[in-house]
Structures are given as structure tokens and as C-alpha cells.
């Protein structure tokens, strides 16, 4: 199953911490968004392997903008 990690706040992508092929755990920070001079962590809600990174630093995000796609074996 694929799981999409989306932006939870509007702002600019300050950092992308994971890359394609990386394994991530539920609760792990995968990116950071800068919103009004405050850095906010984007947390994975699933365990899985990063299939695709859709953003790069300085991309502008809206709430719900897709950022990272994971391959996950979790059943939802």
C-alpha cells in the first residue's frame, strides 16, 4: 500500500530529511516546514520505505500538499 505524507501547515520546505529508498518509522521526522519563522517537523504516520520525494527545499506548501510517498505494509 502507498501512504502519502502531506504538509500539515502552510509554509516553505526548510529541509527534507529522507531520500528515496530510505526506511522510515512511524513518528520519525521526514521533513521540516518553516511557517512564520517557526520550524515545524513533518512526521511520518506510517512505517515504510520512501518511494518518492515530491518536494525540495524552498518549495511552498499549502495544508494537505503531498510531500513524500511511502511504500507501507501497514493495513489501514
C-alpha positions as a printed Julia matrix, in Angstrom:
76×3 Matrix{Float64}:
  0.0    0.0    0.0
  1.15   3.53  -0.66
  0.92   6.19   2.0
  1.32   9.9    1.31
  2.87  12.24   3.84
  1.36  15.69   3.39
  2.06  19.16   4.74
  0.11  19.92   7.92
  0.87  23.66   7.84
  1.38  26.21   5.07
  4.92  27.46   4.58
  8.24  26.75   2.9
 10.09  23.45   2.97
 13.13  24.17   5.14
 14.66  20.67   4.95
 13.92  17.27   3.51
 15.5   14.74   5.86
 14.83  11.49   3.99
 15.65  10.35   0.48
 14.23   7.79  -1.91
 14.94   4.27  -0.7
 15.26   5.27   2.97
 13.31   3.33   5.57
 11.24   5.42   8.0
  9.41   4.55  11.18
  6.09   5.82  12.41
  6.75   9.02  14.39
 10.01   9.83  12.57
 10.64  13.36  11.26
 10.89  13.25   7.46
 10.93  16.98   6.63
 10.71  20.42   8.21
  8.4   23.27   7.18
  9.17  26.91   8.01
  5.97  28.77   8.87
  6.19  32.37  10.08
  9.84  31.96  11.17
  8.97  28.79  13.11
 10.26  25.37  12.07
  7.68  22.59  12.3
  8.51  18.9   11.9
  6.62  16.78   9.37
  6.16  13.38  10.99
  5.54  10.04   9.28
  2.31   8.36  10.33
  3.49   5.02   8.89
  6.43   2.63   8.81
  7.72   2.15   5.29
 10.25   2.79   2.56
 10.41   6.17   0.81
  9.2    5.59  -2.75
  9.26   9.2   -3.93
 10.16  12.63  -2.57
  7.86  15.19  -4.21
  9.38  18.37  -2.74
 12.7   20.15  -2.39
 13.95  22.92  -0.13
 12.15  26.26  -0.56
  9.06  24.72  -2.18
  5.9   26.45  -0.99
  3.39  24.2    0.76
 -0.31  24.52   1.46
 -2.11  22.41   4.03
 -2.54  18.96   2.51
  0.14  19.36  -0.18
  1.71  15.92  -0.81
  5.38  15.79   0.16
  6.55  12.17   0.33
  5.16   8.84  -0.86
  5.91   5.72   1.19
  5.58   2.03   0.35
  4.0    0.66   3.51
  2.85  -2.82   4.54
  0.52  -1.42   7.19
 -3.14  -2.17   6.81
 -5.36   0.82   7.39
